[in-house]
Amino acid sequence: MTDTVAQVGQQSGELGVIDELVSYARENLSVDQRDVDWTRNRLLEYFSEHSESLSELAQSGDISGAALNDDAVMGILSAPPSRVEELFAIMREERGSTAAMQWLFDYCVANGYVKKRQLDRNIRYVSNGLIVTINTAKPEFKTMRNAASGNAVDSSFAQCTICRENEGLAARGKRTLRTVDVALAGDSFFWQFSPYGYFRQHGICVNQEHTPMHVDRRTFEHLLAFVQQFPEYFLGCNAALPRIGGSVLAHDHYQGGGELMPMQSAPAWKSFALPSEPDVRVEIIGWPATALRVLSADTDALVRVCERIRTAWADYDNDSLDIHSHDEQGERQSSVAPIARILPADRAGEPPLYEMSLILRNNAVSEQYPLGVFHAHPEYFFIKQEPIGLIEAMGLFVLPGRLVSQLDALERALADGTALPEQISDFELAWNEVRAQLSGNESADGVRRIVRDEVGSICRRILGNIAVFPQFADTERFLRDLGCRSLQQSV
């Protein structure tokens, strides 16, 4: 009798879990009342084969929260892609693109695809004009080969990890992935949010066609078309070169989101214009990496100037600065990483100003720097050895999770006045520089502040490593050779 009562009680509790999950789907995942029984029966079928999962959820104090980590359960509860696309379109029509993107982001958090709970645990702070994050949810890739290993093209239905055919694919944990169509200058793309985003509403805009990444005139047109539709976002891409960022080079895509990056708010060092394009301003950004800012209210003129800069840089050589446009096999080594956004008009009635930032990149290697001449240099590998991509070049550094324990050990030793621990002996540079700043009276929190500032300082030095022109004057010479004239002089 006791066993029967216990069994009935257990079944009742488990059915309560299913009812709670269905209610969550009704309230948060746009499951229609008409589909409630169907959804419940799909859950019953799944849990009949995975009873241990149901037991774990029943024992959880937060059933819905625990389910967010279960891709299979949340995949059952999520509305199908067609329904999500339909609701996004309705929201965009009725309330605008910003509201539609917010709705989609909230949906992807609610169905567990965007791992917001894990992301909120990441360390993040501002130092030396940069945003520094320590991402505990992401593995560390020390080489471009390792960074791209999970993105290799295969012969399966979904050729790589960002193909749209991944929607609902259990083998890659994509049952909860939901995407929406985006048309860019007549080409078909789709948008999806990143599960482990580095900044607010971080997502990628992916070419419907599985075609290699490239940067050309059409790239600029695509980026501008996107920000015209979604003016609250920026959109950019890596330079489509090996050893520069960890992008999926096999599949054309862009990335962006709703946060202002440090480089975008950096002041101009000097401004220029081409005599043939007087409505376009070209700025050298006061930034450690080599970056230009091109601005105009005329998108066609903006594209023309950006393309002129891109093609000039693609063939630029300077032996004295170790800049070589092609390697010994004749492969291109130089490209730009472009980023577009819209600046609001200063006064009512004025047209918006379009901004295209261009980060000049080169992926040459040498005997001294086999991982890249314009890459983080070896003395800083203890902080960051991964390829420096678009987001970090813009001033948001994504550092490996190992630093949580390593920096903690460093801080404890500094606060206690002991020697540099053997297990972090490669932190000697940071150790010496921090010790030189200590007075001996700092609290543990005070030591942590100095250590964090040191990490930010090193990240800024890494940006200097990737600069193709070591001085702003070198960048100015490049622009003048292109025909640009200072706006302080007659053009």
C-alpha positions in Angstrom: 0.0 0.0 0.0 2.8 2.3 0.9 4.6 1.6 -2.3 1.5 2.3 -4.3 0.9 5.6 -2.6 4.5 6.6 -3.2 4.2 5.6 -6.8 1.0 7.6 -7.3 2.6 10.6 -5.5 5.7 10.4 -7.8 3.6 10.2 -10.9 1.5 13.1 -9.7 4.6 15.1 -9.1 6.0 14.3 -12.5 2.8 15.2 -14.3 2.9 18.4 -12.4 6.3 19.1 -13.9 4.9 18.5 -17.4 2.0 20.8 -16.7 4.3 23.5 -15.4 6.5 23.2 -18.5 3.5 23.5 -20.8 2.3 26.6 -18.9 5.8 28.1 -19.3 5.6 27.5 -23.0 2.2 29.1 -23.2 3.3 32.2 -21.3 6.8 32.6 -22.7 7.3 30.7 -26.0 4.1 31.5 -27.9 2.7 28.0 -27.9 -1.0 28.3 -28.9 -3.8 26.9 -26.8 -4.7 24.7 -29.7 -1.2 23.0 -29.4 -1.2 22.5 -25.6 -2.3 18.8 -25.8 0.1 18.1 -28.6 2.9 19.7 -26.7 2.1 17.8 -23.5 2.0 14.5 -25.4 5.4 15.2 -27.0 6.8 15.8 -23.5 5.2 12.5 -22.2 6.8 10.6 -25.1 10.2 12.1 -24.5 10.1 11.6 -20.8 9.0 8.0 -21.2 12.4 7.4 -22.7 14.3 9.7 -20.4 12.7 9.2 -17.0 15.9 10.4 -15.3 15.5 13.8 -16.8 11.9 14.1 -15.5 13.0 13.0 -12.0 15.8 15.7 -12.0 13.3 18.4 -13.0 10.8 17.2 -10.4 13.5 17.6 -7.8 14.5 21.0 -9.0 13.4 24.0 -7.0 13.1 25.9 -10.3 11.7 23.6 -12.9 11.6 26.1 -15.8 15.1 27.4 -14.9 16.5 23.8 -14.9 14.7 23.0 -18.2 16.4 26.0 -19.9 19.6 23.9 -19.8 17.9 20.9 -21.5 18.0 21.4 -25.3 15.7 18.5 -25.9 12.9 19.7 -23.5 13.1 23.3 -24.6 13.1 22.2 -28.2 9.8 20.5 -27.7 8.4 23.6 -25.9 9.6 26.1 -28.5 7.3 27.2 -31.3 8.4 26.0 -34.7 10.6 28.4 -36.8 7.7 29.4 -39.1 5.7 30.6 -36.1 8.6 32.5 -34.6 9.3 34.1 -38.0 5.6 35.1 -38.3 5.5 36.7 -34.9 8.7 38.6 -35.6 7.2 39.9 -38.8 4.0 41.0 -37.0 6.0 42.7 -34.3 8.2 44.5 -36.8 5.2 45.7 -38.8 3.3 46.9 -35.8 6.0 48.2 -33.5 9.2 48.6 -35.5 12.5 46.7 -36.0 13.9 47.6 -32.6 10.9 46.1 -30.8 11.0 43.1 -33.0 14.6 42.4 -32.3 14.0 42.8 -28.6 11.1 40.3 -28.8 13.3 37.8 -30.6 16.1 38.2 -28.2 13.7 37.7 -25.2 12.3 34.6 -26.9 15.8 33.1 -27.4 16.5 33.7 -23.7 13.2 32.2 -22.7 13.8 29.0 -24.7 17.3 28.6 -23.4 19.2 29.2 -26.7 20.8 32.4 -25.4 22.6 31.3 -22.2 21.9 34.4 -20.2 22.2 32.9 -16.8 25.7 31.7 -17.6 26.6 34.9 -19.4 25.6 37.0 -16.4 28.2 35.1 -14.3 31.1 36.2 -16.6 33.5 38.8 -15.2 33.2 42.2 -17.0 34.7 45.6 -16.3 36.1 48.7 -17.9 39.8 49.5 -17.9 42.2 51.6 -20.0 39.3 52.6 -22.3 38.5 49.0 -23.0 35.8 46.5 -21.9 37.4 43.4 -20.4 35.5 40.2 -20.1 36.4 36.8 -18.8 34.2 34.3 -20.5 33.9 31.1 -18.4 31.4 29.5 -20.9 33.8 29.5 -23.9 36.9 27.2 -24.4 40.2 28.8 -25.1 41.6 28.4 -28.7 45.2 29.2 -28.9 45.6 28.9 -32.7 43.4 29.7 -35.7 43.3 26.0 -36.5 41.8 25.2 -33.1 39.5 28.1 -33.3 38.0 26.9 -36.5 38.0 23.2 -35.6 34.4 23.3 -34.6 33.4 25.1 -37.7 34.8 22.7 -40.4 32.7 22.1 -43.5 31.4 18.6 -43.9 29.1 16.9 -46.3 26.1 16.7 -44.0 22.8 18.5 -44.4 24.1 21.4 -42.3 27.6 21.9 -43.7 28.9 24.1 -40.8 27.7 25.4 -37.4 26.1 28.6 -38.8 24.2 27.2 -41.7 20.4 27.7 -41.4 19.9 23.9 -41.7 21.1 23.7 -38.0 17.7 24.9 -36.9 16.4 22.1 -34.7 19.5 19.9 -35.3 19.9 17.7 -32.2 23.5 16.6 -33.0 24.7 20.2 -32.6 22.5 21.1 -29.7 20.4 23.4 -31.9 16.9 22.3 -31.2 16.1 25.7 -29.8 17.8 27.8 -32.5 15.4 30.2 -34.2 16.3 32.6 -37.0 14.6 35.3 -39.1 15.0 36.3 -42.7 16.9 39.6 -43.5 17.2 41.0 -47.0 20.5 42.9 -47.6 20.8 44.9 -50.8 18.9 42.2 -52.7 20.7 39.2 -51.2 19.1 36.7 -48.8 20.5 36.5 -45.3 19.1 35.5 -41.9 19.7 36.7 -38.3 20.3 34.6 -35.2 21.4 35.6 -31.7 24.6 34.1 -30.3 24.1 31.6 -27.5 27.2 32.9 -25.7 27.1 36.5 -26.8 30.0 38.9 -25.8 27.8 42.0 -25.6 24.2 43.2 -25.6 22.1 41.3 -28.1 25.1 39.9 -29.9 24.1 38.1 -33.0 25.2 37.1 -36.5 23.7 37.8 -39.9 24.4 34.8 -42.2 24.3 34.4 -45.9 21.6 31.9 -46.9 24.1 30.5 -49.4 27.0 28.6 -48.0 29.7 30.7 -49.7 33.2 31.7 -48.3 33.6 34.8 -46.3 34.9 37.8 -48.3 35.2 41.6 -48.0 34.5 43.6 -51.1 32.2 46.4 -52.3 29.1 44.3 -51.7 30.1 43.8 -48.1 29.8 47.6 -47.5 26.5 47.6 -49.2 25.2 44.7 -47.1 26.3 46.3 -43.8 24.7 49.6 -44.7 21.5 47.9 -45.7 21.3 46.1 -42.4 21.8 49.2 -40.2 19.2 51.1 -42.3 16.7 48.4 -41.2 18.0 48.0 -37.7 19.4 51.4 -36.7 19.9 50.5 -33.0 22.5 47.9 -34.0 26.0 48.0 -35.5 27.1 45.3 -38.0 30.6 44.3 -39.1 32.8 41.4 -40.0 36.3 40.1 -39.7 38.8 40.7 -42.4 38.2 37.2 -43.9 41.8 36.2 -43.5 43.4 33.3 -41.6 44.9 34.1 -38.2 42.6 37.1 -37.7 39.7 36.2 -35.4 38.0 32.9 -35.0 35.4 33.3 -37.6 33.9 30.6 -39.8 35.8 31.6 -42.9 33.9 28.9 -44.9 30.5 30.7 -44.6 29.9 34.4 -45.3 28.5 36.2 -42.3 28.5 39.4 -40.3 28.2 40.0 -36.6 26.8 42.9 -34.5 24.4 43.9 -31.9 23.1 46.7 -29.7 26.1 47.9 -27.8 28.5 50.8 -28.5 32.1 49.5 -28.7 34.9 51.5 -27.2 36.5 52.2 -30.7 33.3 53.7 -31.9 33.4 56.4 -29.3 37.1 57.1 -29.6 37.9 60.6 -30.9 39.4 61.3 -34.3 43.1 62.1 -34.5 42.8 63.9 -37.8 40.2 64.3 -40.5 40.6 64.1 -44.3 38.6 64.1 -47.5 39.1 63.1 -51.1 38.8 66.0 -53.6 36.5 63.8 -55.7 34.2 63.0 -52.8 33.8 66.2 -50.8 30.7 64.9 -48.9 32.7 62.1 -47.3 34.9 62.6 -44.2 37.7 60.2 -43.5 39.1 60.1 -39.9 42.1 58.5 -38.4 40.7 57.1 -35.2 42.7 57.8 -32.0 43.0 54.1 -31.3 45.8 51.6 -30.6 44.9 49.4 -33.6 45.1 51.0 -37.1 41.5 52.1 -37.8 39.7 54.6 -40.0 36.3 56.1 -39.7 34.4 57.1 -42.9 31.3 59.2 -42.6 28.7 60.5 -45.0 25.0 61.1 -45.4 25.4 59.7 -48.9 25.6 55.9 -48.8 26.7 55.6 -52.4 29.6 58.0 -51.9 30.5 56.3 -48.6 30.7 52.9 -50.4 32.9 54.4 -53.1 35.4 55.8 -50.6 35.5 52.6 -48.5 36.1 50.5 -51.6 38.9 52.9 -52.7 40.6 52.5 -49.2 40.1 48.7 -49.2 41.6 48.1 -52.7 44.5 50.4 -51.9 45.3 48.6 -48.6 44.9 45.2 -50.2 47.9 45.9 -52.5 49.9 48.1 -50.1 53.5 47.0 -49.3 56.0 48.6 -46.9 59.2 46.6 -46.2 60.3 49.0 -43.4 57.0 48.2 -41.5 57.0 44.5 -42.4 53.7 45.0 -44.3 53.5 42.6 -47.3 50.3 42.5 -49.2 50.9 38.9 -50.5 52.8 35.9 -49.2 55.5 33.9 -51.0 52.7 31.8 -52.7 51.0 34.9 -53.9 48.1 34.7 -51.5 46.6 38.0 -50.2 47.5 39.0 -46.7 45.8 42.3 -46.3 42.1 43.2 -45.9 39.9 45.4 -43.8 37.4 44.6 -41.0 34.4 47.0 -41.7 31.8 48.0 -39.2 28.7 50.0 -40.0 26.3 52.0 -37.9 24.0 55.0 -38.2 24.5 58.2 -36.2 21.4 60.2 -35.3 21.0 63.6 -37.0 22.2 66.5 -34.9 19.2 68.6 -35.8 15.6 67.8 -36.8 15.2 67.5 -40.5 18.8 66.6 -41.2 19.5 63.2 -42.9 21.2 60.6 -40.7 25.0 60.2 -40.9 26.3 56.8 -41.9 29.6 55.6 -40.4 31.8 52.8 -41.7 34.8 52.0 -39.5 37.7 50.2 -41.3 40.2 48.3 -39.2 43.3 47.6 -41.4 44.5 44.0 -40.9 47.4 41.9 -42.2 48.0 38.2 -41.4 51.7 37.9 -42.4 53.9 35.6 -40.4 57.6 35.7 -39.7 60.3 33.6 -38.0 60.0 35.8 -35.0 56.1 35.8 -35.0 55.0 32.5 -36.5 51.4 33.1 -35.3 51.2 36.5 -37.0 53.4 39.6 -37.1 50.3 41.7 -36.4 49.0 39.4 -33.6 49.3 39.4 -29.8 53.0 39.1 -29.1 54.3 36.2 -27.1 55.1 38.2 -24.0 51.3 38.7 -23.6 50.2 35.1 -24.3 49.6 34.5 -20.6 46.6 36.8 -20.9 45.5 36.3 -24.5 46.9 34.0 -27.2 43.8 33.5 -29.3 43.6 35.3 -32.6 42.4 38.9 -32.2 39.1 39.3 -34.1 36.6 42.1 -34.9 35.1 42.5 -31.4 38.4 42.7 -29.6 39.9 45.0 -32.2 36.9 47.3 -31.4 37.9 47.3 -27.7 35.9 44.4 -26.1 38.4 41.7 -25.0 37.1 38.2 -24.5 39.6 36.5 -22.2 39.8 32.8 -21.3 38.0 31.4 -18.3 41.3 30.0 -16.8 42.1 33.6 -15.8 39.5 33.5 -13.0 41.6 31.1 -10.9 45.0 32.4 -12.2 44.3 36.0 -11.4 42.8 35.0 -8.0 46.1 33.2 -7.2 48.1 36.3 -8.4 46.0 38.7 -6.2 46.3 36.5 -3.1 50.1 36.3 -3.4 50.3 40.0 -3.9 48.0 40.8 -1.0 49.9 38.3 1.3 53.3 39.5 0.3 54.4 36.0 -0.8 56.4 34.9 -3.9 54.9 34.5 -7.4 53.2 31.1 -7.3 54.9 28.5 -9.5 51.7 27.5 -11.3 51.4 31.0 -12.7 55.1 31.7 -13.3 54.4 33.0 -16.8 52.6 35.9 -15.2 55.9 37.5 -14.2 55.4 40.5 -16.4 52.1 41.4 -14.7 53.5 40.5 -11.3 56.4 42.9 -11.6 54.3 45.7 -13.0 51.7 45.4 -10.3 54.2 45.2 -7.5 55.8 48.4 -8.7 52.4 50.1 -8.1 51.7 48.7 -4.6 52.3 50.8 -1.5 51.9 47.8 0.8 48.8 49.2 2.5 46.2 48.0 -0.1 43.3 45.9 0.9 42.4 42.7 -1.1 39.9 44.8 -3.0 42.6 47.4 -3.7 45.0 44.8 -5.1 42.2 43.4 -7.3 41.6 46.8 -8.7 45.3 47.2 -9.6 45.5 43.7 -11.1 42.4 44.4 -13.2 43.8 47.6 -14.4 47.0 45.8 -15.4 45.0 43.3 -17.4 43.3 46.2 -19.2 46.7 47.8 -19.9 48.0 44.6 -21.4 44.9 44.3 -23.6 45.6 47.8 -24.9 49.2 46.8 -25.7 47.9 43.9 -27.6 45.8 46.3 -29.7 49.1 48.0 -30.4 50.6 44.7 -31.6 47.9 44.3 -34.2 48.4 47.9 -35.5 49.8 47.7 -39.0 50.9 51.3 -38.8 52.8 52.0 -35.5 52.2 55.7 -35.6 49.3 57.9 -36.7 51.7 59.7 -39.0 52.2 56.4 -40.9 48.4 56.1 -41.4 48.3 59.7 -42.6 50.9 59.0 -45.2 48.9 56.1 -46.5 45.8 58.3 -46.8 47.7 61.1 -48.5 49.2 58.6 -51.0 45.5 57.7 -51.7 44.8 61.3 -52.5 43.2 62.4 -49.2 43.8 66.0 -48.0 43.5 67.3 -44.6 40.2 69.1 -43.9 42.2 71.9 -42.3 43.6 72.6 -45.7 42.0 73.5 -49.1 40.9 70.4 -50.9 
